[in-house]
Amino acid sequence: MTLPDERYRSIMQAKRLLEELMDPKLTPRLAAGIRDRARGALRHYPSEWDMQRAAQAAPDIFQERMEDLHRFVLKGEQQDPSDIVELMRGYKET
C-alpha cells in the first residue's frame, strides 16, 4: 500500500538519484552509458513545481505532506480486514 505522500517522496528521491548518477564526483566509476541514460531520463522528469501542481490537481494520488492523523486514517481504510482481526488476536480485553 502506497500513500500519496510516499508516492510524491519516491518520485523526488528518484530524481535525486538520477542527478547523483550524472555527477562523476559522486559516482566516479559509473559507465558513461549509465550517465547518459540518467541524463535522458531527467530531460522530461517532473520538477518540484510539476509535482506540487500534480498534488494540487490530484491530492488522492500525490501529496507533498500528510498530517499524521490523515495518514493513520488512510492506512486503516486500506488495511485488509482479515489483517486487523489477526492483529487483534494477541490483545486481551481490559
FENVEN-V482165 format. One record per run of one state. SS is the DSSP state (H for helix, E for strand, C for the rest). FROM is the first residue (numbers start at 0). LEN is the number of residues. If there is no record, write none. Layout:
ss=SS from=FROM len=LEN
ss=SS from=FROM len=LEN
//
This chain:
ss=C from=0 len=3
ss=H from=3 len=19
ss=C from=22 len=9
ss=H from=31 len=12
ss=C from=43 len=4
ss=H from=47 len=10
ss=C from=57 len=10
ss=H from=67 len=11
ss=C from=78 len=2
ss=H from=80 len=8
ss=C from=88 len=6
//
